[in-house]
């Protein structure tokens, strides 16, 4: 196995003061940091004090950045730039940093002259070498004359100074669509630094894309495994360093953000084959979902055809079942109206404990009675507990009630939907992918009645979770269902199941007639089928692979409700287009304003 690279993070990735950022980076296990100049400028600590602070925390200062608009300028500007550089080298000496990042110029003074750029960078490297320092030259994707890494390397090679090399930044290279394979031809010793950032594919100018939308590796659409593999194959032996500009990350608590950043690098190292981690668990489906709520959830489940099959031996917890769908109702678990836990069935439930711990997601301590099953749980970023179950031993924690119910056609749990705090949306997808091996789908966005909502599914091995997030939910003018969460049950016939549940008194959500008028206009469904959907408030979606029929209950508590879905053919989505309809209908019911129904 190749040697495991060190890890570093640019202070610009995190929120807070420089001191806050350093503490968060150290606590997350980073080996070093890039000190962003603005963070130092606003710090009350001197460079020497920052150096001592880093030493106390076990951090090295691997890069000082950025130094802008240096090369290919007129002589008087060049002289001023060298004076500026000497002052920065003084600061770096106090910091204990030996490498400075020089970005390709965007200055109006710069001219398109590679020979002049090489000559002036050689002069800068000569000054740096006299101080025992190095210069890493980086091609900005929006550089005035140098915007590609191969161009930057030609200039560095022409300058021919041992203290001058290149800095390779995945965003600047991949955002421009440049082929990273030629990186392998750059001598490893001339690659002075590597900066990594992922990003979603966005049809926008590269500068605002870079400034606001970068992500940690594994959270976006770039192939960072292939990119980093080229850099390591060239012989680079420096740190894998993160440089991520993201508006959300830079306002979030730096401590969990730094943990998320470290988790992204650990997962990247595993994909590169330079780090061995216990493999992700082999999943086989949903074992159960736990709802933390008041007794109302049990009443709703009963009206859906579920039976209360067990009562926990020591806790105010009940087990409700229908088919293979199992819901644990916890009436004493703290915040009411939440999906408190999801339990995933696995053929190797003990395996994730070591993997989770290695990925900075330690197994939660759990108090259990002498006769209770040993279940491992890991806390997701939003606080949801994720259990791994290998068999049905956990059901022995419940005393059977002997109760039965007629059933209404529910077969099992199709998926669990979890609303994420906005600043955990990206982190959540990475968490489930890296720790549990779930595959994220592309992010979907829809215009809900109260603002834009982002949704992303993660799935594997019969397990499906959807992660939803809205930007703000404030004040009186906000959804009446804050941060909703729900459990979706699978059935074979949504219309028949809805009719059976309605006969049992289930509080099914009424969908307005306008929806079905629009559905008829868009899809031209057979009249009888449309009438059945309308009569039972069943929503409908389809794609090239199949169809999706689904309906919802009213709230069973402050935030939780249930959904019943029917998948036809190879449909793998979640009816996202219908989410705004559901949200508006929930608000109408919450405020006791029933939506108008048109006759079938």
C-alpha positions in Angstrom: 0.0 0.0 0.0 1.3 3.5 -0.8 2.2 5.7 2.2 -0.8 7.4 3.8 -0.6 11.2 3.1 -0.9 13.8 5.8 -4.0 15.9 6.1 -4.4 19.7 6.2 -7.2 22.2 6.0 -7.3 25.9 5.0 -8.6 28.1 7.7 -10.9 29.7 5.2 -13.0 26.5 5.2 -14.2 27.1 8.7 -16.2 29.7 10.7 -15.0 31.8 13.6 -11.7 33.4 14.6 -8.4 32.0 13.7 -8.1 30.6 17.2 -11.5 28.9 16.8 -10.5 27.4 13.5 -7.2 26.0 14.7 -8.8 24.4 17.7 -11.5 22.8 15.5 -8.9 21.5 13.0 -6.8 20.0 15.8 -9.8 18.4 17.5 -10.9 16.8 14.2 -7.4 15.2 13.8 -5.8 17.3 11.0 -2.0 17.3 10.8 -1.7 20.8 9.5 -3.3 24.0 8.3 -3.1 26.5 5.5 -3.3 29.9 7.2 -5.5 32.2 5.1 -4.0 35.7 5.2 -7.3 37.5 6.1 -7.7 35.2 9.1 -4.3 36.3 10.4 -4.9 40.0 9.7 -8.0 40.1 11.9 -6.5 38.0 14.7 -5.4 39.7 17.9 -2.6 37.1 18.2 0.8 37.8 16.7 2.2 35.4 14.1 4.6 34.1 16.7 1.7 33.4 19.1 -0.2 31.6 16.3 2.9 29.5 15.7 3.1 28.5 19.4 -0.7 27.9 19.4 -0.3 25.5 16.5 2.6 23.7 18.1 0.6 23.2 21.3 -2.3 21.8 19.2 0.0 19.5 17.3 -0.6 21.4 14.0 2.0 22.3 11.4 1.5 25.4 9.2 1.9 24.0 5.8 1.0 27.0 3.6 0.5 30.7 3.9 -1.9 32.1 1.3 -2.8 33.8 -0.9 -0.2 36.1 -2.5 -1.9 37.8 -5.4 -1.1 39.6 -8.6 2.7 39.2 -8.7 4.0 38.1 -12.1 4.3 39.6 -15.6 4.0 43.2 -14.6 6.0 46.4 -15.5 9.3 47.0 -13.6 7.9 49.5 -11.1 5.0 47.2 -10.2 7.4 44.3 -10.0 9.7 46.2 -7.5 6.6 47.0 -5.3 5.6 43.4 -5.5 9.0 42.2 -4.3 8.9 44.7 -1.4 5.4 43.3 -0.5 6.7 39.8 -0.8 9.7 40.4 1.6 7.2 41.7 4.2 5.1 38.6 3.8 8.2 36.4 4.2 8.9 38.1 7.5 5.4 37.2 8.6 5.9 33.6 7.4 9.2 33.3 9.3 7.4 34.3 12.5 4.6 31.8 11.7 7.0 29.0 10.9 5.5 28.5 7.5 7.9 27.7 4.7 5.7 27.8 1.6 3.7 30.7 0.1 0.9 30.3 -2.4 1.1 32.7 -5.4 -2.0 32.8 -7.5 -1.9 33.6 -11.2 -2.5 37.3 -11.7 -5.8 39.0 -12.4 -4.3 42.4 -12.2 -4.9 44.9 -15.0 -1.1 45.6 -14.9 -0.3 42.0 -16.0 0.7 41.3 -19.6 0.6 38.1 -21.6 4.3 37.3 -21.6 5.4 33.9 -20.3 9.1 34.8 -20.4 8.5 37.8 -18.2 6.3 35.8 -15.8 9.0 33.2 -15.5 11.7 35.8 -15.0 9.8 37.6 -12.2 8.7 34.3 -10.5 12.4 33.3 -10.6 13.3 36.5 -8.8 10.6 35.9 -6.2 11.8 32.3 -5.7 15.4 33.6 -5.2 14.2 35.9 -2.4 12.2 33.0 -0.9 15.2 30.6 -1.1 17.3 33.1 0.8 14.9 32.7 3.7 14.7 29.0 3.4 11.2 29.2 1.8 9.4 28.0 -1.3 6.9 29.5 -3.8 3.9 27.4 -5.0 2.4 28.9 -8.2 -1.2 28.2 -8.9 -3.3 28.8 -12.0 -6.6 30.5 -11.0 -9.4 29.3 -13.2 -10.2 33.0 -13.9 -6.6 34.1 -14.2 -6.1 37.0 -16.7 -3.5 35.2 -18.8 -2.7 32.0 -16.9 -5.9 29.9 -16.1 -4.7 26.3 -16.7 -2.3 24.2 -14.6 -0.4 23.0 -17.7 0.3 26.7 -18.6 1.4 27.4 -15.0 3.7 24.4 -15.1 5.3 25.6 -18.4 6.1 28.9 -16.7 7.5 27.2 -13.6 9.6 24.9 -15.8 10.9 27.9 -17.7 11.8 29.8 -14.5 13.9 26.8 -13.5 14.4 27.6 -9.8 14.5 24.9 -7.1 12.4 27.0 -4.8 9.6 27.4 -7.3 6.9 24.7 -8.0 3.3 24.4 -8.7 0.2 24.2 -6.5 -2.6 22.0 -8.0 -6.1 22.9 -7.0 -8.8 20.4 -8.0 -11.5 23.1 -8.3 -9.5 25.3 -10.7 -8.7 22.3 -12.9 -11.9 20.3 -12.9 -14.3 23.3 -13.0 -12.7 24.3 -16.4 -13.0 20.7 -17.7 -9.3 20.3 -18.0 -7.9 16.8 -18.2 -6.0 16.0 -15.0 -4.2 13.0 -16.5 -1.1 15.1 -17.7 -0.4 15.9 -14.1 1.4 12.5 -14.1 4.1 14.1 -16.3 4.9 16.8 -13.7 7.9 15.7 -11.5 6.5 15.0 -8.0 9.1 17.2 -6.4 7.9 20.1 -8.4 4.3 19.8 -7.1 4.8 21.8 -4.0 1.2 21.7 -2.7 -2.2 20.1 -3.4 -5.6 21.7 -2.6 -8.8 19.7 -2.8 -12.4 20.8 -3.2 -15.4 19.2 -4.6 -18.4 21.0 -6.1 -21.8 20.5 -7.7 -22.0 20.9 -11.5 -23.5 24.4 -11.9 -24.1 26.3 -15.2 -22.6 29.6 -13.9 -19.4 31.7 -14.1 -16.5 30.0 -12.5 -15.7 32.8 -10.0 -19.0 32.9 -8.1 -19.1 29.1 -8.4 -15.7 28.9 -6.7 -16.4 31.6 -4.0 -19.8 30.2 -2.8 -20.3 26.6 -3.8 -17.3 24.5 -3.2 -17.8 21.3 -1.1 -15.7 18.8 0.7 -14.6 15.7 -1.2 -17.4 13.3 -1.8 -20.2 15.9 -1.5 -20.2 17.1 -5.1 -19.9 15.9 -8.6 -16.1 16.0 -9.3 -14.1 12.7 -9.5 -11.6 13.5 -6.8 -10.4 9.9 -6.5 -9.2 10.0 -10.1 -7.8 13.5 -9.8 -5.9 12.8 -6.6 -4.7 9.5 -8.0 -3.0 11.4 -10.8 -1.2 13.7 -8.4 0.0 10.8 -6.2 1.1 8.9 -9.2 3.3 11.9 -10.2 5.2 11.4 -6.9 3.6 14.1 -4.8 4.2 13.3 -1.1 2.8 16.4 0.6 -0.5 16.8 2.5 -3.9 16.4 1.1 -5.3 19.8 1.9 -8.8 21.1 1.7 -9.5 24.6 0.4 -13.3 25.1 0.3 -15.1 28.3 0.0 -18.8 27.7 1.0 -21.2 30.2 2.5 -22.9 27.6 4.7 -19.7 26.0 6.1 -18.2 29.5 6.9 -21.3 30.3 9.1 -21.6 26.9 10.8 -20.1 25.7 14.0 -16.4 25.0 13.1 -16.1 21.9 15.3 -18.6 19.6 13.4 -17.6 21.3 10.1 -14.0 20.3 10.7 -15.1 16.7 11.6 -17.1 16.6 8.4 -14.0 17.8 6.5 -11.8 15.1 8.0 -14.4 12.5 7.3 -14.3 13.5 3.6 -10.5 13.1 3.5 -10.6 9.7 5.2 -13.2 8.4 2.7 -11.1 9.8 -0.1 -8.0 8.1 1.2 -9.9 4.8 1.4 -11.0 5.2 -2.2 -7.3 5.9 -3.2 -6.2 2.7 -1.5 -3.9 4.5 0.9 -6.0 3.8 4.0 -7.6 0.6 5.2 -11.0 1.0 7.0 -13.4 -1.7 8.1 -15.7 -2.2 5.1 -19.2 -0.6 5.1 -22.0 -3.0 6.3 -23.9 -5.2 3.9 -27.5 -3.8 4.2 -30.6 -5.8 3.5 -33.4 -3.3 4.3 -35.1 -1.4 7.1 -35.4 -3.2 10.5 -37.6 -0.6 12.1 -38.1 3.2 12.5 -38.5 4.8 15.9 -40.9 7.7 16.3 -40.6 9.9 19.4 -44.0 11.3 20.0 -47.1 11.3 22.1 -49.7 8.5 22.2 -51.3 10.0 19.0 -48.8 8.1 16.8 -50.2 4.8 18.1 -53.7 5.8 17.3 -52.8 6.8 13.8 -50.9 3.5 13.3 -53.9 1.6 14.5 -56.1 3.4 11.9 -53.6 2.4 9.2 -54.1 -1.3 10.1 -51.1 -1.8 12.4 -51.2 -3.9 15.5 -49.5 -3.0 18.8 -47.6 -6.3 19.1 -45.3 -5.5 22.0 -44.6 -3.3 25.0 -41.0 -2.7 26.1 -39.9 -4.4 29.3 -38.5 -1.3 31.0 -39.3 1.8 28.8 -42.4 3.7 27.7 -42.0 2.2 24.2 -44.4 0.2 22.0 -43.8 -1.9 18.9 -46.4 -1.6 16.1 -46.3 -4.0 13.1 -48.0 -4.7 9.8 -46.4 -7.0 7.3 -42.6 -6.4 7.5 -43.1 -2.8 8.6 -42.2 -2.2 12.2 -42.5 1.1 14.0 -41.3 1.7 17.5 -43.3 4.4 19.3 -41.3 6.1 22.0 -43.5 8.2 24.3 -40.7 9.2 26.7 -37.7 10.0 24.4 -37.5 13.8 24.7 -38.6 16.0 21.8 -42.0 15.0 20.6 -42.7 14.6 17.0 -39.5 13.3 15.5 -38.0 10.3 13.9 -35.6 9.5 16.7 -33.9 6.5 15.1 -33.7 4.3 12.0 -32.6 0.7 12.3 -31.0 -0.8 9.3 -30.9 -4.6 8.8 -27.5 -6.0 8.0 -25.8 -9.3 7.7 -22.8 -8.0 9.7 -24.2 -5.5 12.3 -21.0 -5.3 14.4 -18.8 -4.2 11.5 -19.8 -0.5 11.4 -18.6 0.1 15.0 -14.9 0.2 13.9 -15.7 2.0 10.7 -17.8 4.6 12.3 -15.2 5.3 14.9 -12.4 5.7 12.2 -14.6 8.1 10.3 -15.1 10.3 13.3 -18.6 9.0 14.0 -18.2 7.1 17.2 -20.8 4.6 18.4 -23.1 6.1 20.9 -23.1 4.9 24.5 -26.3 3.1 25.3 -27.8 2.1 28.6 -29.4 -1.3 28.4 -31.0 -3.7 30.8 -29.6 -7.1 31.5 -32.1 -8.8 29.2 -32.0 -6.2 26.4 -30.4 -6.8 23.0 -27.1 -5.3 22.2 -27.6 -2.8 19.4 -24.9 -0.4 18.1 -26.0 3.1 17.2 -24.2 6.0 15.6 -25.5 9.6 15.7 -26.2 11.2 12.3 -25.4 14.9 11.9 -29.0 15.9 12.7 -29.0 13.8 15.9 -31.0 10.8 14.5 -29.7 7.5 15.9 -28.8 4.9 13.3 -28.9 1.3 14.5 -27.6 -1.8 12.8 -29.6 -5.0 13.4 -28.5 -8.5 12.3 -31.6 -10.4 13.2 -34.8 -10.0 15.2 -33.2 -10.4 18.6 -34.1 -6.8 19.4 -37.8 -7.9 19.4 -37.2 -9.9 22.6 -37.0 -6.5 24.4 -40.8 -6.3 23.9 -43.4 -8.3 25.8 -45.9 -9.6 23.3 -49.4 -8.2 23.6 -51.2 -10.8 21.5 -53.0 -8.0 19.7 -53.8 -8.4 16.0 -55.1 -6.0 13.4 -56.9 -6.6 10.1 -54.1 -5.1 8.0 -54.5 -2.8 5.1 -51.9 -4.0 2.6 -48.8 -2.5 4.1 -45.8 -4.7 3.1 -42.8 -3.0 4.8 -40.9 0.3 5.1 -40.2 1.9 1.7 -38.1 4.8 3.0 -37.6 7.3 5.9 -37.6 11.0 5.2 -35.5 13.2 7.5 -35.5 17.0 7.3 -31.9 18.3 7.8 -30.8 21.6 9.3 -29.6 23.7 6.4 -26.0 23.6 7.6 -26.0 19.8 7.8 -27.5 19.0 4.4 -24.1 18.3 2.7 -22.7 16.7 5.8 -25.6 14.2 6.1 -25.1 12.8 2.6 -21.4 12.3 3.2 -22.1 10.7 6.6 -24.5 8.1 5.2 -22.3 7.4 2.1 -19.0 7.0 4.0 -20.2 5.3 7.2 -23.0 3.0 5.8 -22.2 2.7 2.2 -25.4 4.4 0.9 -25.2 5.9 -2.5 -26.4 9.5 -2.8 -28.6 10.5 -5.7 -28.4 13.9 -7.4 -29.8 16.8 -5.5 -33.3 17.8 -6.5 -34.8 21.2 -5.8 -38.4 22.2 -5.8 -40.3 25.5 -5.1 -42.4 24.8 -2.1 -45.1 27.2 -0.8 -42.6 28.6 1.7 -39.4 28.7 -0.2 -36.9 26.5 -2.1 -36.4 23.0 -0.7 -33.5 20.7 -1.5 -33.9 17.0 -1.4 -31.4 14.1 -1.8 -31.9 10.4 -1.4 -29.3 7.9 -0.2 -29.9 4.3 -0.8 -28.4 0.8 -0.9 -29.3 -2.8 -0.1 -33.1 -2.1 0.2 -32.5 0.9 2.5 -33.8 4.3 1.3 -33.5 7.6 3.2 -34.4 11.0 1.9 -32.7 14.1 3.2 -34.5 17.4 2.8 -33.5 20.9 3.7 -34.9 24.4 3.5 -32.9 27.6 3.8 -35.0 29.4 6.4 -38.1 28.7 8.5 -38.7 31.8 10.6 -41.5 33.8 12.2 -45.2 33.4 11.8 -45.0 33.2 8.0 -43.5 29.7 7.9 -44.8 26.2 7.4 -47.1 25.0 10.2 -45.1 21.8 10.2 -41.5 22.8 11.1 -38.8 20.4 9.9 -41.3 17.6 9.0 -40.2 14.0 9.1 -42.0 10.9 8.0 -41.9 7.1 7.6 -43.2 5.8 4.2 -44.7 2.3 4.0 -44.7 0.2 0.8 -47.9 -1.4 -0.5 -49.0 -3.2 -3.7 -52.1 -1.2 -4.5 -52.2 2.4 -3.2 -55.9 3.0 -4.0 -57.1 -0.2 -2.3 -54.9 0.5 0.7 -56.1 4.1 1.0 -59.7 2.8 0.8 -59.0 0.2 3.6 -57.3 2.8 5.8 -60.1 5.3 5.3 -62.6 2.7 6.4 -60.7 2.3 9.6 -60.9 6.0 10.2 -57.3 6.9 9.2 -56.7 10.7 9.1 -55.6 10.8 5.5 -54.5 14.1 4.0 -57.0 15.6 1.6 -55.6 16.8 -1.7 -57.3 19.7 -3.5 -59.2 19.1 -6.7 -56.9 21.5 -8.6 -54.1 19.0 -8.4 -56.1 16.4 -10.2 -57.3 18.8 -12.9 -53.7 19.6 -13.5 -52.7 15.9 -13.5 -55.4 15.2 -16.1 -54.1 18.0 -18.3 -50.5 17.0 -18.0 -50.6 13.2 -18.2 -54.0 12.3 -19.8 -54.6 9.4 -17.4 -57.6 7.0 -18.1 -60.7 8.6 -16.6 -61.5 5.7 -14.2 -57.9 5.8 -12.8 -57.9 9.5 -12.4 -61.3 9.3 -10.6 -59.9 6.6 -8.2 -56.9 8.8 -7.4 -59.1 11.9 -6.9 -61.6 10.1 -4.6 -58.8 8.7 -2.3 -56.4 11.7 -2.4 -53.7 9.6 -4.0 -50.9 11.5 -5.7 -49.2 10.3 -8.9 -45.9 10.5 -10.6 -44.2 8.7 -13.4 -40.9 8.6 -15.3 -39.4 6.5 -18.1 -38.9 3.6 -15.7 -42.3 3.3 -14.0 -45.0 4.9 -11.9 -45.3 6.1 -8.3 -48.6 6.3 -6.4 -48.6 7.7 -2.8 -50.7 9.3 -0.1 -50.2 10.8 3.3 -51.6 11.0 6.8 -52.2 14.1 8.9 -49.6 14.8 11.5 -49.2 12.3 14.3 -47.5 14.7 16.7 -45.8 18.0 16.0 -43.6 17.0 13.1 -44.2 13.3 12.2 -46.6 11.9 9.6 -46.8 8.7 7.6 -46.8 8.0 3.8 -47.9 5.0 1.9 -46.3 4.4 -1.5 -46.7 2.0 -4.5 -43.9 1.6 -6.9 -44.7 0.3 -10.4 -42.0 -1.0 -12.7 -38.5 0.4 -12.1 -39.5 3.8 -10.6 -36.8 4.7 -8.1 -37.7 8.3 -7.2 -39.9 9.7 -4.4 -42.5 11.9 -6.1 -40.6 15.1 -5.4 -42.8 17.0 -7.8 -45.7 16.4 -5.5 -44.0 17.6 -2.3 -45.3 21.2 -2.6 -48.9 19.8 -2.8 -48.4 17.8 0.3 -46.8 20.8 2.2 -49.7 23.1 1.3 -52.3 20.4 2.3 -50.6 19.8 5.6 -50.6 23.6 6.4 -54.3 23.8 5.4 -55.2 20.9 7.7 -53.0 22.2 10.5 -54.9 25.5 10.4 -58.2 23.8 10.1 -58.9 25.2 6.6 -59.8 22.1 4.6 -58.8 22.3 0.9 -61.7 22.4 -1.6 -62.5 19.1 -3.2 -64.1 18.9 -6.6 -66.5 16.1 -7.4 -65.0 13.0 -8.9 
